[in-house]
Amino acid sequence: MARLLAGAVDVFILAALAALPEGLGLASGWALWLATAAGLAAVIYLPLEATIGRTPGKAMASLRVVQEGRRQVGWGSALVRWALRWGPVALTAALALPLWVPIAVWVVLLLPSGWDATGRALHDLVAGTVVVDAHDASLRKRGMRASGVGIFNAWGAGSILGSRQGSEADG
């Protein structure tokens, strides 16, 4: 549930910032709003994930994105995560596609976290990253395992789909 909360906070912040041009009477239209949100995600959230592994939402929920093996995410993996999450939003704006397109993509991206042993979403699997509890000791001690934080934990899916604890090999 923490991961969903973090994502909701991040999307809310971007949505509010992206609405400023319309609120100020500078421009209007949902395509511009979506393009602005995707651009802000690239300018604000991409560097935050690449350098410190946290966005404002993740910080609030005490989460951090790390590379498998508990290393800093870095620019390559952060860019892959951004492209999979925000690329469909930018494409929707550029091609004037229906708003359900990026929403459907986000649902598909989240599905694997229901059965992945570490709670990783599709963008995590492709980028080789995992979202973990920021207070986990393994972030301070290399080589120790940390459990991932999936979106289905609050619904009891961990017990249905298998334990998430200790499922990764020691680094």
Secondary structure as GFF3:
##gff-version 3
##sequence-region A 1 171
A	DSSP	alpha_helix	2	18	.	.	.	ID=ss1
A	DSSP	alpha_helix	20	23	.	.	.	ID=ss2
A	DSSP	alpha_helix	30	40	.	.	.	ID=ss3
A	DSSP	pi_helix	41	45	.	.	.	ID=ss4
A	DSSP	alpha_helix	46	51	.	.	.	ID=ss5
A	DSSP	alpha_helix	56	60	.	.	.	ID=ss6
A	DSSP	beta_strand	63	67	.	.	.	ID=ss7
A	DSSP	alpha_helix	74	95	.	.	.	ID=ss8
A	DSSP	alpha_helix	100	110	.	.	.	ID=ss9
A	DSSP	three_ten_helix	111	114	.	.	.	ID=ss10
A	DSSP	alpha_helix	122	127	.	.	.	ID=ss11
A	DSSP	beta_strand	129	133	.	.	.	ID=ss12
A	DSSP	three_ten_helix	137	139	.	.	.	ID=ss13
A	DSSP	three_ten_helix	153	155	.	.	.	ID=ss14
A	DSSP	alpha_helix	157	161	.	.	.	ID=ss15
###
